[in-house]
């Protein structure tokens, strides 16, 4: 799978300790971007490691602490080793000022191969209608893609994090963590997600009707049951 890596170094502020050394961005096939990939330092082992963007779940560990889960991550050990190795290599080049020079403008934008799984999801008081996962080349997964009920139709919302900024109404501004870069790939991806959602929703409704039709109505037994 074709992808590119860009890294920005993070320099610690004076008087403040932090194990964050940089942030990486990965773009798959010139069309889909993953941001907020952290490059951290294990000070005990004097080693750098990669941490994918995470979200705070409602789960608790055995000590009662909050459980965090990856928004997206490599699926296979082979691709994880390759991707993380390239991210750390790009970081070393960044801090040593060995950046690669541009190779000219691209005449064609590549779209990565992907597949989608969608689960219809409805809960009272929520406008979420489904949750989706996107798989790239069976090597990388993006979780927490939501199908939201809008005023007239459903739309796709990519996983995002809450920033410290607010809009004109004082509401928090959210920034996407993983999202399509080009209009063409965005339309292709979102159309596929919504199409799979409609199919999954119809299948769920048909299964519910089939189950209801298989439940026998036995009025005689109910009549024979005495009131108590």
C-alpha angles and dihedrals in degrees: 000000000000117000141149131218129213123184134193120197118231115211117205116246116243112271094012124099120213135161092211110111101169150332127244134205122203123196119196115212093339088286114076126048132203115195137180095046103159126217107207135183125227098212093193093057095028089230135133122227138178124245119192119220110280140195132212111252130199091244125106129210125230090275094051094255125141116269116224122201132197116259087207136356146163113279101207129052090230095055092042091055091047096046097044091046091053092047092052091045090052089050092053089051090049095054092043091047093239095136117164115245120239117269098214133274120316117236096197131039116220122221117210121233112253145168131203137214120192131190118195109232129183130171129171112263094018129104092205110114101175147357123226140192125205121208120199115206090327087285107086133035132201114201133189098045106156133206106213129197108235129187095279106007145358122276138188123255119192121216111280142177130225114253127204090247126096133203129236091281092052094252120141117263117229126207123208115244097194123019146143115275100201131053091231095054092042091056092046094049097042093046090052092049094049092044091052090046092054091049093047091047092051091048091051091050092049091050090051091051092047092050091049092050091052092057106097119227107222108181093166092062091049091051091051092055109097121226114251 
